[in-house]
Amino acid sequence: MGDTPPLSLYIHTPWCVRKCPYCDFNSHEPGSRELPEQAYLKALLADLDGDLALANGRRLESIFIGGGTPSLLSPAFYQRLLAEVRARLPFAPTIEITLEANPGTTEQARFFGYRDAGINRLSIGTQSFQGEQLEALGRIHSADEAIRAVGQARAAGFDNLNIDLMHGLPGQTPELALADIDQALALSPEHLSWYQLTLEPNTAFHSHPPTLPQEEALWDIQELGHQRLSEAGLSRYEISAYARPNRQSRHNLNYWQFGDYLGIGAGAHGKLSRIDEQGRLSIERRWKTRQPEAYLRRLNDPRGFIAGKAPIEEQEMALEFAMNALRLTEGVDMALWPAHTGQAPEVLLERLQSAEKKGLLMEMPERLRASPHGLLFLNELLALISDD
């Protein structure tokens, strides 16, 4: 075996002003309480200290700060946090550090502070620019506030912005979906995440489903939206991600290419590879205590912050690798399979034979890449890999 895969860091901030009815992420409303920034900072650093040995001397290629609503926390919090992370782990010279921001929780001074803290990429959670859709989604911002937030970020020096948009929203027509895309494009983002609303378990929308567009309208929205984004110079490189040249999310690319990542914070997940003395590679997933109050109490607990961990079993490896790689429109080089899993390529190639015969794959055996038809029926493709 060679070296272990590239390493990233995910940092979770679990608080938000209001829980959106579609959200199944680990997010909690703080109510009238002040956020415990200093206590959470201490817990995050202790959490990271417990995971440092898993880094195995690797540098961080990217950091992603997600939530919840990370922009609820102050620039001073991130200034200290990132300085302490850098003191523990080497940063790649071109490290990408992303912060998710809600347009309803930002102001000009905060953007300057985030930039000074070392954050060099923002992901602005807009979801829609239509008032009716924003209200249906439970968002706390208006379209004007979203547009203003992008302008404030640019003024603060951010030259790498993602805008999050959703489609297939309650009451949304193809015309309204395209209007959202056009407004986003008018803001000249380097990256656009455009994903369909799904009704996830344990959400308000799952318990009380809204009326969503019919399937024919959804197909029209997707086809017209892909075309509009392509014409504007944003290339689709993942199922729901579009970017200008060389502006793909490096953090998410590491996920999809089956790289490693440490996860710290309430409910954060990590995936880590290890090589034993015989050169054999094993991969483990681990996750942290989910509830913010319980997470903070773990600071002085000898058990640390881990809520659970589990190895990726050998028989699960092909599906785990494919679930990520096949989200990328260009797929991944098959050379990553043995390098990132410790298995011979024949193990995966054998499981892909029926999918290749059905025309769901292309460029085999050099690349693991879904055909255009395979991208449309990704669940069917993954089922074939799982069942073989």
Secondary structure, 3 states (H helix, E strand, C coil): CCCCCCEEEEEEECECCCCCCCCCCCCECCCCCCCCHHHHHHHHHHHHHHHHHHHCCCCEEEEEEEECCHHHCCHHHHHHHHHHHHHHCCEEEEEEEEEEECHHHCCHHHHHHHHHCCCCEEEEEEECCCHHHHHHCCCCCCHHHHHHHHHHHHHCCCCCEEEEEEECCCCCCHHHHHHHHHHHHHCCCCEEEEEECCCCCCCHHHHCCCCCCCHHHHHHHHHHHHHHHHHCCCEEEECCEEECCCCCCHHHHHHHCCCEEEEECCCCEEEEEEECCCCCEEEEEEEECCCHHHHHHHHHCCCCCEEEEEECCHHHHHHHHHHHHCCECCCEECCHHHHHHCCCHHHHHHHCHHHHHCCCEECCCCEEEECHHHHHCHHHHHHHHHHC
